[in-house]
Amino acid sequence: MLGETVGIFLGEQQLSYAFLKREINRWVRQEGSIFGEISGRNSIERLGSLLGRLKPKRGRRLCIALPRSRYFLRDLKFKGLSLEEAEGAVRLSIGTYTHLPPEDIYFDCTAYERGGKTRVLIAYARRNFIDSIVEQVERTGHRKSLFCISPCSLGADLILRKGSSISFPCLSIHKEDGDKILNLHGRGIWQGCHPIKGNGPGLEDVAARTGHDLRNSGPLWLLGEAEVEGVTDVSTGDPCSDAGIRPLCQGGNITPGLLAAALGTSSFPQVAFQEKPRKKPLYLRINTLQLALVGLFVLLVLFTGNRFFHLMEVSRQYNKNVSTIKALEERFAPLKAKMEKLQGLKSIEQDMLDFLNERPPLLDILKELAEKTPMDAWIRYFTLRGNVLKVSAEGGSAVKTMEAWRRSRLFSSVKLASPVTKDRQGRERYTVELRLRTFIKQGAGRR
């Protein structure tokens, strides 16, 4: 979670810095003299000296603010184009609107509406200067903390917009390296800034150069040590206290370093100089329909979450039971094999008991066949399978022999199992199938 923002104003004559730490619903400024005097021949060396004393830290935003002399601004008018169309046209043909080649600059632009007309504010800086700043940041190990390199005036705009009692549009003046900078704050966007030349107020000069009607631009705020002579409509007070920022040095004075630190209080500063085009954070790019879909998705997740966790618990318990069953199966596998063998023996025993209880004794069957078979016929062989007795006989009449067997109390049915044939002596040969009676067989077994 973001807990600290460090702002560094990279002035031509001085380097100003400020630390802001997050405390619940406001930012509290830390003492600004913790590093003492920062030495260096130019602003880049002073930046490297300061960053070398600052230990890299996660959860920190490093914001570097440039003076008005280090970047260029152009305010263009586009008639008949929407805000998106005008900004897209400028980005595609940036070389047409800048006095430096596109390969020598880093730029950013934003579209807004003023006076019923579409306008595009272009901000660009020299590439070699921005690269030297990034080189110092990388050398000192703060590359991951670098949040933005932006105009210092944009920090003044962010502070004023956080105040609940400040109305827009309005103007503000702050000082950079001893020079006064006039900032234009539109109803919803920063509209640029202009240096004020000379010792006087210089507002008329700015209005003449820019064609901007400063009389209808709202009240004028003086930030820090800025002073204006001959202007009566000047707003006094401390806008930082109203914006949820508490400065602690020089009686609440607003320094360029504090304006630089204010850049880190925004999720997406309006202007930043970097190599690739910037993208807004996801929550700033979500429209109403996407927000509704996300809300619906969250509701579905909450609604089905309980069932999902219940299913996961059931699945976990099932896997646990399967593992237990496998362990028990491995443990009782020998016993299971013995049980199967025992069941096989019991089955054989039952078959033997059934055989003994359900069939008459074999001697009774042979005796019955001998008594009932006619004298002129004899039995060659027979087979007994289950309750079926097949007898192969020879001699006599097959019909008479079968009639004699049908009168037996042991047989329930008697029928030919094969055609009747005769040998060379004219004797009949035949095979008869006899089915044993069950209730008579049990009686015969008891005798």
C-alpha positions in Angstrom: 0.0 0.0 0.0 1.2 3.5 -0.9 2.5 5.2 2.2 5.0 7.9 1.1 5.5 10.3 -1.8 8.8 12.2 -2.4 8.7 15.3 -4.5 11.8 16.9 -5.9 11.7 20.3 -7.7 14.6 20.4 -10.2 15.2 24.1 -10.4 17.9 25.9 -12.3 19.3 27.6 -9.2 18.0 25.5 -6.4 16.7 22.0 -5.6 13.7 21.8 -3.4 12.2 18.6 -2.0 9.4 17.5 0.3 8.2 14.3 1.9 4.5 13.4 2.4 3.3 10.4 4.4 -0.1 9.0 4.4 -2.1 9.2 7.6 -5.7 7.8 7.2 -7.5 10.6 5.3 -4.7 13.1 4.7 -1.1 13.6 3.8 1.4 14.9 6.5 4.5 16.7 5.4 7.8 15.7 7.1 10.6 18.2 7.9 12.3 19.2 4.7 15.8 19.8 6.0 16.7 16.2 6.8 19.5 16.1 4.2 20.9 19.5 4.8 22.7 21.3 2.0 22.6 19.6 -1.4 25.7 20.3 -3.6 26.3 20.1 -7.3 27.3 22.2 -10.3 23.9 21.8 -12.0 20.4 20.5 -11.3 21.2 17.0 -12.5 24.2 16.6 -10.2 22.2 18.0 -7.3 19.5 15.4 -8.1 22.0 12.6 -8.1 23.5 13.8 -4.8 20.0 13.9 -3.1 18.9 10.5 -4.5 22.3 9.0 -3.3 21.4 10.0 0.3 17.9 8.6 0.0 17.6 4.8 0.6 15.3 3.0 -1.9 12.1 1.9 -0.5 9.0 0.0 -1.6 5.6 1.7 -1.3 7.1 5.1 -2.3 6.3 7.4 -5.2 9.2 9.5 -6.5 7.9 12.6 -8.3 10.2 15.0 -10.1 8.9 18.5 -11.0 10.4 20.6 -13.8 10.6 24.4 -13.8 8.8 26.3 -16.5 12.1 26.9 -18.3 12.6 23.2 -18.9 9.5 22.4 -20.9 7.3 24.0 -23.6 3.6 24.4 -23.8 1.3 25.0 -26.8 -2.5 25.5 -26.6 -4.2 24.6 -29.9 -7.7 25.1 -31.1 -9.6 22.5 -33.2 -13.0 23.3 -34.7 -15.5 20.6 -35.3 -13.6 17.8 -33.6 -14.4 15.9 -30.5 -12.0 15.8 -27.6 -10.8 12.2 -28.5 -10.5 13.1 -32.2 -8.4 16.3 -31.5 -6.1 14.5 -29.1 -5.6 11.6 -31.5 -4.8 14.0 -34.4 -2.2 15.8 -32.3 -0.5 12.5 -31.2 -0.3 11.2 -34.7 1.3 14.4 -36.1 3.1 15.8 -33.2 6.0 17.0 -35.3 3.6 19.6 -36.9 2.9 21.3 -33.7 6.3 21.4 -32.0 9.4 23.5 -32.9 11.7 20.5 -32.1 11.9 17.2 -34.1 9.7 14.4 -32.6 12.9 12.3 -32.1 14.4 15.0 -29.8 11.5 15.3 -27.4 9.2 13.6 -24.9 5.7 14.9 -25.0 2.2 14.5 -23.5 -1.0 16.2 -24.5 -4.6 16.5 -23.1 -7.8 17.8 -24.7 -10.4 20.0 -23.0 -13.1 22.4 -23.8 -13.1 26.2 -23.3 -15.5 28.7 -24.6 -17.4 26.1 -26.5 -14.3 25.1 -28.5 -12.1 22.0 -28.4 -8.5 22.7 -27.4 -5.5 20.6 -26.9 -2.7 21.4 -24.5 0.7 20.0 -25.6 3.6 19.8 -23.2 7.0 18.6 -24.4 10.6 18.6 -23.1 14.0 17.9 -24.5 14.8 14.2 -24.6 18.4 14.4 -23.5 17.4 16.4 -20.4 14.7 13.8 -19.4 17.1 10.9 -20.1 19.7 12.5 -17.8 17.2 12.6 -15.0 16.2 8.9 -15.6 19.9 8.0 -15.7 20.4 9.5 -12.2 17.3 7.7 -10.9 18.5 4.3 -12.2 22.0 4.8 -11.0 20.9 5.4 -7.4 18.4 2.5 -7.4 15.1 4.4 -7.4 13.9 3.4 -10.9 11.0 1.3 -9.5 9.9 4.2 -7.4 9.8 6.8 -10.2 6.2 7.8 -10.6 6.3 10.8 -12.9 8.4 13.7 -14.4 5.9 16.5 -14.7 5.6 20.3 -14.7 5.7 21.9 -11.2 2.6 23.9 -12.0 0.6 20.7 -12.2 1.3 20.1 -8.5 -0.3 23.5 -7.8 -3.4 22.4 -9.8 -3.6 19.1 -7.9 -3.5 20.9 -4.5 -6.2 23.4 -5.4 -8.5 20.7 -6.8 -8.3 18.7 -3.5 -9.8 21.7 -1.7 -13.5 21.6 -1.1 -14.0 25.3 -0.7 -12.1 26.3 -3.9 -14.2 27.2 -7.0 -13.1 26.8 -10.6 -12.0 28.2 -12.9 -9.4 30.2 -11.1 -5.8 31.4 -11.3 -2.8 30.8 -9.0 0.7 32.1 -8.8 3.8 30.4 -7.3 7.5 31.0 -7.5 10.2 29.0 -9.2 13.8 30.0 -8.9 12.6 33.5 -8.0 10.3 33.8 -11.1 6.6 34.0 -10.8 4.5 31.4 -12.7 0.8 32.1 -13.5 -1.3 28.9 -13.6 -4.6 28.5 -15.4 -7.0 26.1 -13.7 -10.1 25.3 -15.7 -13.3 23.7 -14.5 -12.0 20.2 -14.7 -8.4 20.3 -16.0 -5.1 22.2 -15.8 -4.9 24.5 -18.8 -1.2 25.4 -18.7 0.9 28.1 -17.1 2.8 31.3 -18.2 5.9 33.0 -16.7 5.3 36.6 -15.5 8.1 38.8 -16.6 9.3 42.0 -14.9 8.8 43.3 -11.4 5.1 44.3 -11.8 2.2 42.0 -11.8 2.5 41.2 -15.5 -1.0 39.9 -15.9 -1.8 42.3 -18.7 1.3 41.1 -20.5 0.3 37.4 -20.2 -3.2 38.3 -21.4 -1.8 40.1 -24.4 0.6 37.3 -25.3 -1.8 34.4 -24.9 -5.1 36.0 -25.8 -6.6 34.6 -22.6 -9.3 36.6 -20.8 -7.8 36.6 -17.3 -10.7 38.8 -16.0 -13.2 35.9 -16.4 -10.8 33.3 -15.1 -12.0 33.4 -11.5 -10.2 34.3 -8.3 -6.4 34.4 -8.0 -4.6 32.3 -5.4 -1.1 33.2 -4.1 0.9 30.0 -3.3 3.8 30.3 -0.9 5.9 33.5 -1.2 4.3 34.7 -4.4 3.2 38.4 -4.4 1.2 40.5 -6.8 0.9 44.3 -6.8 -2.0 46.2 -8.0 -4.5 43.3 -8.0 -7.3 43.4 -5.5 -9.1 40.1 -6.2 -6.6 37.9 -4.4 -7.6 34.8 -2.4 -5.7 34.3 0.9 -5.5 31.4 3.3 -3.9 28.0 3.2 -5.3 25.8 0.5 -3.2 22.9 1.7 -5.2 22.6 5.0 -8.4 22.4 2.9 -6.8 19.9 0.6 -5.9 17.4 3.3 -2.2 18.2 3.2 -0.5 19.7 6.3 2.8 21.6 5.5 5.1 22.0 8.6 7.9 24.4 7.6 8.0 28.2 7.6 4.5 28.6 9.0 2.8 26.4 6.3 4.7 27.9 3.3 4.0 26.2 0.0 7.4 25.5 -1.6 8.1 24.1 -5.1 9.1 20.8 -3.4 5.7 20.5 -1.8 4.1 21.1 -5.3 6.3 18.3 -6.6 5.2 16.0 -3.8 1.6 16.8 -4.6 2.0 15.1 -7.9 2.2 11.8 -6.1 -1.3 12.3 -4.5 -2.9 11.7 -7.9 -3.4 8.3 -9.5 -2.8 9.7 -13.0 -1.2 13.1 -13.4 -2.4 15.0 -16.4 1.0 15.5 -17.9 4.1 13.3 -17.6 7.2 13.1 -19.8 8.2 9.6 -20.7 9.2 7.5 -23.8 6.0 5.5 -24.2 2.4 6.7 -24.1 0.8 6.4 -20.7 -2.2 4.3 -19.8 -4.7 5.3 -17.1 -5.2 2.9 -14.2 -7.8 0.2 -14.8 -10.4 1.8 -12.5 -10.2 5.1 -14.4 -10.8 3.3 -17.7 -13.9 1.3 -16.6 -17.1 2.7 -18.0 -20.6 2.3 -16.6 -21.4 -0.9 -18.5 -18.0 -2.5 -17.5 -18.6 -1.5 -13.9 -22.1 -3.1 -14.0 -20.6 -6.3 -15.4 -17.9 -6.3 -12.8 -20.5 -5.9 -10.1 -22.6 -8.7 -11.5 -19.5 -10.9 -11.6 -18.7 -10.1 -7.9 -22.3 -10.9 -7.0 -22.1 -14.3 -8.8 -18.8 -15.1 -7.0 -20.3 -14.2 -3.6 -23.4 -16.2 -4.4 -21.7 -19.3 -5.5 -18.7 -19.0 -3.2 -20.3 -20.9 -0.4 -21.3 -23.8 -2.7 -17.9 -23.8 -4.2 -16.2 -24.1 -0.8 -18.7 -26.8 0.2 -18.0 -28.8 -2.9 -14.2 -28.4 -2.2 -14.8 -29.8 1.3 -16.8 -32.7 -0.1 -14.1 -33.4 -2.6 -11.4 -33.3 0.0 -13.4 -35.7 2.3 -14.0 -38.0 -0.7 -10.3 -38.1 -1.5 -9.6 -38.8 2.1 -12.1 -41.7 2.2 -10.7 -43.1 -1.0 -7.2 -43.1 0.5 -8.5 -44.8 3.6 -10.3 -47.5 1.6 -7.2 -48.2 -0.4 -5.1 -48.6 2.7 -7.7 -50.9 4.3 -7.9 -53.0 1.0 -4.1 -53.4 1.1 -4.2 -54.3 4.8 -7.0 -56.9 4.5 -6.1 -58.3 1.0 -4.7 -61.6 2.5 -7.9 -62.0 4.6 -10.0 -61.3 1.5 -8.2 -64.0 -0.4 -8.8 -66.5 2.4 -12.5 -65.5 2.5 -12.9 -66.1 -1.2 -11.3 -69.5 -0.9 -13.6 -70.4 2.0 -16.6 -69.3 0.0 -15.4 -71.6 -2.8 -15.2 -74.5 -0.4 -18.6 -73.8 1.0 -20.0 -73.7 -2.5 -18.5 -77.2 -3.2 -19.9 -78.5 0.1 -23.3 -77.2 -0.7 -23.2 -78.8 -4.2 -22.3 -82.1 -2.5 -25.1 -81.8 0.0 -27.5 -81.0 -2.8 -26.3 -84.0 -4.7 -26.9 -86.2 -1.7 -30.2 -84.8 -0.7 -31.8 -84.3 -4.1 -30.9 -87.5 -5.9 -31.8 -91.1 -5.0 -28.9 -93.5 -4.3 -27.2 -94.8 -7.4 -27.8 -98.4 -6.4 -31.5 -97.7 -6.2 -31.4 -96.4 -9.8 -29.5 -99.4 -11.1 -31.9 -101.8 -9.2 -34.9 -100.0 -10.7 -33.5 -100.2 -14.2 -32.7 -103.9 -13.8 -36.2 -104.8 -12.5 -38.0 -102.8 -15.1 -36.0 -103.7 -18.2 -37.5 -106.6 -20.3 -35.7 -109.9 -20.4 -35.0 -109.6 -24.2 -33.2 -106.2 -23.8 -30.0 -105.3 -22.0 -28.3 -102.1 -21.1 -25.0 -101.4 -22.8 -24.1 -98.2 -20.8 -25.7 -95.1 -19.2 -24.7 -91.7 -17.9 -26.1 -89.6 -15.1 -25.8 -85.8 -15.3 -27.8 -83.9 -12.8 -31.4 -85.2 -12.9 -31.0 -86.6 -16.4 -30.2 -90.3 -17.0 -29.2 -91.4 -20.5 -29.4 -95.1 -21.2 -28.1 -96.9 -24.3 -29.9 -100.2 -24.7 -30.0 -103.1 -27.3 -32.4 -105.8 -28.1 -36.1 -106.2 -27.6 -38.6 -103.6 -28.6 -37.7 -100.0 -27.9 -41.3 -99.1 -27.4 -41.9 -101.9 -24.9 -38.8 -101.1 -23.0 -39.7 -97.4 -22.7 -43.2 -98.4 -21.5 -41.7 -100.6 -18.8 -39.5 -97.7 -17.6 -42.4 -95.2 -17.6 -44.1 -97.4 -15.0 -41.1 -96.8 -12.6 -41.7 -94.5 -9.7 -38.2 -92.9 -10.1 -38.6 -91.5 -13.6 -40.9 -88.5 -14.4 -40.4 -88.7 -18.1 -39.0 -91.1 -20.6 -38.2 -90.3 -24.2 -35.9 -91.2 -27.1 -32.7 -89.3 -27.2 -31.7 -90.8 -30.7 -33.3 -92.6 -33.6 -33.9 -96.4 -33.2 -31.5 -98.4 -35.4 -31.0 -102.1 -36.1 -27.9 -104.2 -36.4 -27.2 -107.1 -38.9 -29.2 -109.6 -36.7 -32.2 -107.2 -36.7 -31.8 -106.2 -33.1 -32.9 -102.7 -32.2 -30.4 -100.2 -30.8 -31.6 -97.0 -29.1 -30.8 -94.3 -26.5 -33.4 -93.2 -24.0 -33.4 -90.1 -21.8 -35.0 -90.6 -18.4 -35.6 -87.7 -16.0 -35.6 -88.4 -12.2 -38.4 -87.4 -9.9 -37.3 -85.0 -7.1 -39.8 -85.8 -4.3 -39.3 -89.6 -4.9 -35.5 -89.2 -4.8 -35.6 -87.5 -1.4 -37.8 -90.4 -0.1 -35.5 -92.9 -1.6 -32.5 -91.2 0.2 -34.2 -91.6 3.6 -34.8 -95.3 3.2 
